[in-house]
Amino acid sequence: MCLGIPGQIVAITDETRMMAMAEVSGVRREVNVACIALGDLDALVGKWALIHVGFAMSEIDEEEAAKTLEALRGLGEAQETLEAMAEGDKALEGTQ
C-alpha cells in the first residue's frame, strides 16, 4: 500500500524533465509531474496533487487535499496518544 500526501504545485522547475516544486505541509520539494501533466506544465501551478516518493501521482481538488491533510494530522495525534499511553503502562509496571 502506498500513501500519497497532498501537496500544492508552486512552480515548474525543469520543463524538459517534467519537474516542479511542490509544497507539502510547508516544506518544498521537487517532484516529477509526468503522471498528471496533460499539456502546458504551467497550468499545473496552483493545483493540488497526491505526492508519493517524489512523484505527483494524481491531481486532487483543494477540498480533498484539506480533508486528507486533516486526517493525517489526526492520525499523528492518535499515534502520539497511543505512545504516551504505552509509556504510562510501562511506568506503572515498574512500580508493581
Secondary structure, 3 states (H helix, E strand, C coil): CCCCEEEEEEEEEECCCCEEEEEECCEEEEEECCCCCCCCHHHHCCCEEEEECCEEEEEECHHHHHHHHHHHHHHHHHHHHHHHHHHHHHHHHHHC
